[in-house]
């Protein structure tokens, strides 16, 4: 969800930049950057954290059919309030994405359990998907 929200913002900016370059140069100049930049909530539009939380909640309801969303249980450690459920996991995912940085061109190669390969297959905008 984090990378999806990042991609929406990033692609909007990239398309705007390409349109401005086309107006100026009269031809489409391809940007030299490859892939999404490293993930950082601080570089995303205001409200992105809330949007990610909302998407995660909707995914839990619609896809996972998670009836425990927002509920308490008989566990020794009570489940967090609905407002904070999943926030630790989202923060961990954001930290992990931030430490990996920008995807590299050959991230799809390597051992099946490598962190870079996992990053490639979990990413929302691998160039392979965009060229089909």
BAFI-3210 file (N, C-alpha, C; in Angstrom, 3 decimals, decimal comma, padded with zeros to 6 digits):
// residues 132
n [1|2|3|4|5|6|7|8|9|10|11|12|13|14|15|16|17|18|19|20|21|22|23|24|25|26|27|28|29|30|31|32|33|34|35|36|37|38|39|40|41|42|43|44|45|46|47|48|49|50|51|52|53|54|55|56|57|58|59|60|61|62|63|64|65|66|67|68|69|70|71|72|73|74|75|76|77|78|79|80|81|82|83|84|85|86|87|88|89|90|91|92|93|94|95|96|97|98|99|100|101|102|103|104|105|106|107|108|109|110|111|112|113|114|115|116|117|118|119|120|121|122|123|124|125|126|127|128|129|130|131|132]
n.u [000,828|001,974|003,917|002,208|000,700|002,829|003,592|001,443|001,623|004,246|004,174|002,283|003,711|005,889|004,606|003,640|006,058|007,124|005,224|005,619|008,252|007,807|006,237|008,112|010,405|009,283|009,343|009,163|010,962|012,669|012,761|015,619|015,670|015,225|012,714|010,823|011,682|013,522|011,513|009,769|007,834|007,857|008,318|006,030|002,709|000,689|-001,333|-000,913|-000,192|-002,591|-004,137|-002,854|-003,362|-006,162|-006,509|-005,322|-007,075|-009,466|-008,688|-008,353|-010,999|-012,474|-010,991|-009,564|-011,575|-011,682|-012,936|-012,166|-011,287|-010,873|-011,909|-011,938|-010,259|-010,016|-007,408|-004,345|-002,884|-004,394|-006,013|-005,063|-006,674|-009,083|-008,241|-005,487|-004,795|-002,726|-000,917|001,732|002,727|002,512|004,332|006,673|006,852|007,184|009,654|011,286|011,026|012,199|014,870|015,730|015,900|016,072|014,763|016,840|018,141|018,523|017,217|015,467|016,898|018,927|019,089|016,199|015,196|016,232|016,485|016,391|015,249|012,743|011,794|011,646|009,570|007,430|007,058|005,123|005,468|007,249|009,387|008,922|006,180|005,167|005,919|004,353]
n.v [-001,189|001,182|001,693|001,824|004,172|005,947|005,610|006,696|009,455|009,934|009,171|010,991|013,382|012,793|012,523|015,108|016,523|015,426|016,357|019,118|019,240|018,366|020,439|022,487|021,532|020,370|017,729|014,426|013,855|011,389|010,628|010,281|008,842|005,730|003,575|003,772|006,243|005,893|004,913|007,221|008,598|011,307|012,592|012,420|013,474|015,477|013,728|011,179|009,075|008,577|007,777|005,381|003,864|003,749|002,305|-000,133|-000,903|-001,187|-003,229|-005,291|-005,660|-006,100|-007,996|-009,809|-010,342|-009,731|-010,118|-009,285|-006,711|-003,825|-004,930|-006,275|-008,901|-012,043|-012,176|-011,933|-009,641|-006,779|-006,067|-003,393|-000,161|000,615|002,864|002,713|000,181|-001,944|000,059|-000,133|-002,178|-001,021|001,069|-000,453|-001,667|000,623|001,535|-000,634|-000,479|002,014|001,530|-000,129|001,464|002,858|000,786|-001,549|-002,190|-004,967|-006,385|-008,523|-010,790|-013,371|-015,174|-017,034|-016,317|-013,832|-010,508|-008,281|-009,384|-010,133|-007,576|-006,575|-008,194|-007,531|-004,908|-002,239|-001,154|-002,571|-002,523|-004,522|-005,088|-002,737|-002,747|-004,494]
n.w [000,000|000,760|-001,264|-003,425|-002,964|-003,037|-005,710|-007,118|-006,568|-007,481|-010,226|-011,218|-010,942|-012,649|-015,169|-015,461|-015,583|-017,956|-019,792|-019,625|-020,579|-023,178|-024,186|-024,122|-025,585|-027,817|-028,333|-026,975|-024,170|-022,564|-019,142|-017,051|-014,697|-012,975|-012,021|-008,916|-006,479|-003,335|-000,561|001,446|003,839|004,419|002,018|000,617|-000,407|001,835|004,118|003,226|004,941|006,267|004,103|003,366|005,692|005,525|003,123|003,877|005,928|004,418|002,712|004,554|005,312|002,859|001,291|002,977|004,702|007,437|010,411|012,865|012,840|014,558|016,861|020,221|022,022|023,840|024,581|026,515|026,041|025,045|021,923|019,817|019,743|017,174|015,763|015,842|015,056|013,258|012,690|013,660|012,046|009,511|009,838|010,182|007,654|006,066|007,048|006,267|003,470|003,110|003,874|001,842|-000,373|-003,725|-006,301|-008,027|-011,311|-011,930|-009,927|-009,953|-010,286|-008,725|-005,548|-004,543|-002,082|-001,568|-000,307|-002,046|-004,352|-003,397|-002,812|-005,443|-006,564|-004,941|-005,426|-006,837|-009,355|-011,206|-014,035|-015,881|-015,782|-016,757|-019,410|-020,765]
ca.u [000,000|002,865|004,488|001,121|000,442|004,005|003,587|000,430|002,207|005,444|003,807|001,641|004,803|006,659|003,821|003,638|007,399|007,239|004,364|006,310|009,401|007,279|005,851|009,319|011,304|008,550|009,444|009,109|012,269|012,529|013,456|016,730|015,490|014,684|011,962|010,428|012,753|013,403|010,270|009,863|006,546|008,064|008,340|004,728|001,743|000,019|-002,456|-000,555|-000,240|-004,006|-004,590|-002,323|-004,158|-007,499|-006,411|-005,068|-008,344|-010,400|-008,181|-008,675|-012,447|-012,972|-010,270|-009,287|-012,810|-011,184|-014,010|-011,558|-010,851|-011,475|-012,491|-011,087|-010,323|-009,732|-005,967|-003,761|-002,541|-005,555|-005,779|-005,048|-007,889|-009,211|-007,477|-004,057|-004,558|-001,922|000,015|003,110|003,093|002,706|005,600|007,753|006,935|007,749|011,080|011,939|011,091|013,164|016,245|016,085|016,204|015,512|014,971|017,942|017,733|018,527|016,732|014,694|017,833|019,475|018,459|014,742|014,881|016,988|015,664|016,230|014,304|011,427|011,457|011,254|008,277|006,383|006,922|003,934|005,789|008,402|009,363|008,396|004,719|004,849|006,239|003,444]
ca.v [000,000|002,346|001,946|002,202|005,599|006,658|005,570|007,634|010,792|009,985|009,144|012,268|014,358|012,432|012,868|016,573|016,912|015,067|017,259|020,414|019,083|018,268|021,798|023,290|021,006|019,907|016,274|013,750|013,482|010,374|010,938|009,361|008,077|004,384|003,084|004,717|006,560|005,262|005,288|008,097|009,278|012,751|013,124|012,188|014,541|015,475|012,797|009,870|008,062|008,270|007,038|004,024|003,208|003,512|001,209|-001,364|-001,263|-001,655|-004,533|-006,259|-005,902|-006,618|-009,157|-010,782|-010,525|-009,725|-009,715|-008,762|-005,331|-002,924|-005,666|-006,743|-010,357|-012,537|-012,315|-011,201|-008,309|-006,352|-005,554|-001,926|000,504|000,631|003,978|002,409|-001,192|-002,057|001,166|-000,611|-002,949|-000,059|001,751|-001,408|-001,797|001,871|001,525|-001,616|000,092|003,108|001,019|-000,760|002,506|002,740|-000,522|-001,623|-002,754|-006,434|-006,904|-009,758|-011,920|-013,748|-016,264|-016,912|-015,713|-012,596|-009,339|-007,448|-010,054|-009,968|-006,167|-006,442|-008,813|-006,857|-003,532|-002,036|-000,652|-003,120|-002,161|-005,646|-004,934|-001,547|-002,944|-005,473]
ca.w [000,000|000,835|-002,584|-004,320|-002,744|-003,541|-007,171|-007,615|-006,493|-008,314|-011,641|-011,549|-011,113|-013,842|-016,355|-015,552|-016,040|-019,371|-020,563|-019,684|-021,482|-024,533|-024,589|-024,288|-026,610|-028,983|-028,442|-025,680|-023,639|-021,524|-017,898|-016,837|-013,457|-013,151|-010,883|-007,868|-005,524|-002,019|000,094|002,609|004,046|004,456|000,662|-000,005|-000,100|003,138|004,193|002,671|006,006|006,475|002,928|003,490|006,749|004,999|002,160|004,629|006,580|003,402|002,263|005,610|005,296|001,579|000,766|004,039|005,475|008,814|011,320|014,090|012,681|015,526|017,988|021,324|022,143|025,177|024,759|027,645|025,539|024,251|020,575|019,787|019,272|015,713|015,215|015,766|014,597|012,045|012,484|013,854|010,869|008,423|010,111|009,893|006,198|005,555|007,397|005,407|002,121|003,150|003,936|000,567|-001,353|-005,080|-006,901|-008,981|-012,590|-011,972|-008,642|-010,121|-010,298|-007,433|-004,796|-004,399|-000,789|-001,353|000,038|-003,240|-005,248|-002,762|-003,043|-006,844|-006,830|-004,173|-005,879|-007,662|-010,683|-011,913|-015,444|-016,648|-015,859|-017,543|-020,815|-021,379]
c.u [000,875|003,415|003,398|000,833|001,610|003,975|002,582|000,999|003,379|005,085|003,108|002,701|005,605|005,908|003,762|004,979|007,571|006,398|005,015|007,507|008,947|006,881|007,073|010,148|010,591|008,675|009,494|010,504|012,057|013,345|014,530|016,561|014,857|013,957|011,585|011,613|012,543|012,147|010,541|008,529|006,704|008,074|007,032|003,765|001,120|-001,180|-002,133|-000,591|-001,691|-004,550|-004,112|-003,127|-005,547|-007,494|-006,180|-006,357|-009,345|-009,972|-008,532|-010,157|-012,872|-012,296|-010,071|-010,529|-012,488|-012,271|-013,456|-011,096|-011,601|-012,049|-011,451|-011,205|-009,995|-008,241|-005,499|-003,430|-003,691|-005,134|-005,873|-006,403|-007,896|-008,341|-005,996|-003,774|-003,791|-000,902|001,469|003,595|003,330|004,032|006,791|007,948|007,575|009,245|011,846|012,089|012,122|014,606|016,680|016,420|015,491|015,759|016,092|017,484|017,619|018,056|015,970|015,596|018,295|018,691|016,980|014,356|015,650|016,042|015,400|015,214|012,881|010,922|010,958|009,846|007,133|006,124|005,763|004,243|007,032|008,279|008,813|006,894|004,339|005,114|005,313|002,226]
c.v [001,257|002,705|002,336|003,698|006,436|006,714|006,548|009,051|010,939|010,041|010,427|013,339|014,075|012,805|014,374|017,085|016,608|015,989|018,634|020,357|019,018|019,650|022,641|022,833|020,552|018,416|015,686|013,313|012,531|010,785|009,879|008,490|006,724|003,968|004,179|005,029|005,805|005,774|006,152|008,840|010,796|013,387|012,888|013,310|014,363|014,525|011,404|008,766|007,620|007,446|005,593|003,252|002,847|002,353|-000,131|-001,830|-001,826|-003,021|-005,612|-006,622|-006,631|-007,906|-010,223|-011,133|-010,660|-009,204|-009,121|-007,327|-004,437|-003,608|-005,966|-008,265|-010,752|-012,704|-011,524|-009,771|-007,837|-005,860|-004,039|-001,388|000,516|001,722|003,669|000,973|-001,181|-000,967|000,736|-001,364|-002,045|000,668|000,837|-001,552|-000,555|001,954|000,570|-001,078|001,219|002,625|000,384|000,264|002,299|001,316|-000,456|-002,415|-004,278|-007,051|-008,214|-010,986|-012,239|-014,873|-015,980|-016,210|-014,422|-011,423|-008,467|-008,070|-009,950|-008,557|-005,977|-006,985|-008,196|-005,440|-003,394|-001,596|-001,271|-002,845|-003,286|-005,492|-003,763|-001,734|-003,930|-004,813]
c.w [000,000|-000,545|-003,589|-004,193|-003,253|-005,068|-007,766|-007,656|-007,458|-009,800|-012,082|-011,799|-012,382|-015,117|-016,556|-016,075|-017,523|-020,251|-020,707|-020,624|-022,932|-025,049|-024,899|-025,489|-027,876|-029,235|-027,041|-025,271|-022,473|-020,308|-017,655|-015,593|-013,762|-011,895|-009,903|-006,974|-004,211|-001,329|001,319|002,735|003,997|003,066|-000,093|000,366|001,292|003,089|003,681|003,719|006,246|005,307|002,977|004,534|006,240|004,007|002,852|005,306|005,574|002,851|003,281|005,585|004,017|001,137|001,833|004,845|006,962|009,758|012,612|013,979|013,660|016,744|019,061|021,371|023,575|025,441|025,971|027,249|024,659|022,870|020,620|019,343|017,749|015,097|015,058|015,322|013,286|011,854|012,665|012,618|009,662|008,610|009,824|008,383|005,584|005,858|006,492|003,992|002,052|003,160|002,618|-000,509|-002,674|-005,580|-007,918|-010,198|-012,577|-010,658|-008,774|-010,164|-008,881|-006,780|-004,584|-003,101|-000,522|-001,117|-001,184|-004,200|-004,700|-002,991|-004,473|-007,075|-006,037|-004,668|-006,854|-009,084|-011,318|-013,411|-016,317|-016,829|-016,740|-019,047|-021,490|-021,949]
res [x|x|x|x|x|x|x|x|x|x|x|x|x|x|x|x|x|x|x|x|x|x|x|x|x|x|x|x|x|x|x|x|x|x|x|x|x|x|x|x|x|x|x|x|x|x|x|x|x|x|x|x|x|x|x|x|x|x|x|x|x|x|x|x|x|x|x|x|x|x|x|x|x|x|x|x|x|x|x|x|x|x|x|x|x|x|x|x|x|x|x|x|x|x|x|x|x|x|x|x|x|x|x|x|x|x|x|x|x|x|x|x|x|x|x|x|x|x|x|x|x|x|x|x|x|x|x|x|x|x|x|x]
***
